[in-house]
Amino acid sequence: MSSRERILGRVHRALADVQPDDTPYDQAITRAYLGEHGNRSVAETVDLLAENLADYRAIVHRTTGAGLAGVIAGLLDARGSVSVAVPPGLDAGWLAATEVPRVPDLAESTSYELDRVDSVVTGCAIAIAETGTIVLDGSPDQGRRRITLVPDHHICVVRVPDQVVSSVPQALPRLDPTRPLTWISGPSATSDIELDRVEGVHGPRTLEVVLVSGE
């Protein structure tokens, strides 16, 4: 008997006395917790997102839709980037003000090739203010997960207020659980036993979040 068969057998035995008309699992537990903490306005929610992102050592920028291309160009220039990874569905206008060579998100790209890419620019699925979290779901403006993990510099664009929610309970119904969700709270980091923080171990060393409001 394989490990898979043993595990499925245990599951089958555990469910042997469950009736077909039993309460569905998603209704069996009362979820009476708060949907959010406090009663914030839209502006206050966005401010909280910016504060918590910065607390996690992400670098936060604010602009309008009209100024977005200039901001991204300035960030790439300040970084000294000579290449930028681009998801297939990224709005071409976001990179209209820069001439940095684009590296398309290709299935055949190796990790070694991606490691030579300086920066990546993506959109996001949603941003959570209370936890300072950006969620990616692999949509066309975000690309494959690996292009946001291998390059050392990630510029993530968040549309305000459409993509901002207060809390995790508010975010979950807006996310598709069948998609490859990546939850990001600040740049990649870890600490050793002496609490020495090292960034960039299993993802970008630098995360820059651009909050874009209006047109």
N, C-alpha and C positions, 0 to 999 in steps of 0.2 A: 504494500500500500504506500502510495506517495504521500509527501507532506501535504500537498493540496487536498488529497482525498481525506486525510485525517482531519484537517481543519474543517472542511465542508461537512464531514460526518458529525463533528462536535456542534456545529451550527444547527444542523438538522435535528439533533437530539435536544438541543436547548429550545428549539421552537416546536417540539413535538406536541405540546399541550396548548399551543396558541390556536384559538378558533379562527376560522376564515373571516368572520365578521367582527373580530376584535378591533379595538380602537386603533386607528392608524398611528404609526410611531410619531408623526409630526403633530399629533393632537394629544398624545398620551401624557405629555408633561406640560404643566401650566407655565407659561412664559410671561410672568407678570412684571418683569424687570422694566426699568425705565428705558424708553426709546432714546433719550438723550438726557444729559445732566444740565439742568438750567433751561432758561428760555431766552435764547440768544437771537438777535436779529441776523439777517443775512450778512451784513457787514461785520458783525461781531464774530460770526462763525468763520468767515474768511480770515479775520485777524487771528483767531485762535489757531487755525491751520498754519498760518505763517509762523506764529510763535512756536508751535510744537515742532514744525519742520526745522526751524533754526536751532531749537533745543537739541535736536538729534544731529546737529552739525551739517544739515543740508544748507545750501546757500539759496536764499529766496529773492526773487526779483518780481516786480510788478510792472505791468505795461498794459496798453490797449491793443486791440487787434491790429490797428494801423502801425503800431510801433514794434510789433513782435519780430518781424524780420530783422530790424535793426538791432534789437536786443540779442537775438541769437547770433548774428554776425559778430557783434561785439564780444560775446562770451567765447566764441571760437577763436577770435583774434587774440583775446587776452590769454587764452590757454596756449596759443601757439600751435593750434591744430593744423595739420596738413592733410588730414583725411577725416571724413565723418560718415558713419554708418547711417543708412537711411532706410526705414521700413517702406514696403511697396506702396502703402496707402497714405504716406505722409503728404500733407498739403504742400505743394511745390512752392507756394508763396512764403512759407516759413523760412526757406533758405534763399529767397530771392536776392538778399542783400550781401551774400557771401559767395566767393568763388572757390572756397575750399572743395577739393575733389570729393565727390560722393562715392561711397562704397555701398552698392545695393545689398539687401538682405537676401542672399542666395542659399539654397539648401546645400549646395556643394561646398560652401565656404568652410574651411577648417578652423579649429580653435587657434592655430598658429597664425593664420591669416587675420583673424579677428583681433588677435593680440597686438597686431601691428597698426590697428586702427586707433586714432587718437581719441575720437569722441563719437557719441551717438545722440541723435535727437529723436524723441518719440512724443506721442501724445500719451494719454492715460485713460483708464476706464472710469475711475472715480478717485476722489481724495477724501480722507476722513479727518476732520478737524481735531476731535478729541484725542486721537492717537498719533497725529502727525504722519499718517500713512498714505502712500500712493499705491494704488492697485492697478496692475497691468493685466490684460486678459488675452493678449496675442492678437488683437484686432489689427486690421491693415495699417493703421497709423502707429502701431506699436511693434509689429514684427515678431519674429521668433524670440523666445526668452533669452537665448544665448547672446544676442546682440546687445542686451542690456546688462549682461553679467561679465563679459570678457573685456570690452574696452574700459579704460580707466576713468572716463569722464562721461557722465550721463546728463543730458539736458532734457528735462521732462516738462512738457507744457500742460497746464491745467486750465480749463475754461471755467471762468468764474461768472456767475455762481452755479451754472448748470451741472458741473461735475463735482461740486463740493457738498458733502453731507456732514452732519454733526458727529455721528456715532457709527460704530460697527453694526448695530441692529438696523440702522437706516440704510447702510451700504449693502448688506447681504441680499435683500430682495431685488436690488438693481444689478446684481452680478449673476452671470450664468455659471452654475457649478460644474458644467461639463467642459468649460473652457480652461486653459492652463493659467490659472491665476497666480500672479506673483505679487506678494505684499511687501512693500518697501518702506521702512521707517528709517530714513537717513542713509548715508553712505555705508557700504559694507565695512564691518568692524568686528574685532574680537579682542579679548583681553586674556593675558596669561595669569598664572596663579598669583603673581605680584601686582595684578591689575594694571599692567602696562598695556595701553590701548594701541592696537595696530589696525590701520584702515586699509581697505583694498584687498583683503585676504580672499574673499569669495564673492567679489563683485566690484563695482566701481569705487575707486578711492574718493571721487568727488561727485556729489549729486547736486545739480543746480535745478531748482524748480522755478518755472516762470508762470506766475498767475496772470492770466489774460482776461481782461474784462472789456465788454463792449466791442465795437467794431473799429 
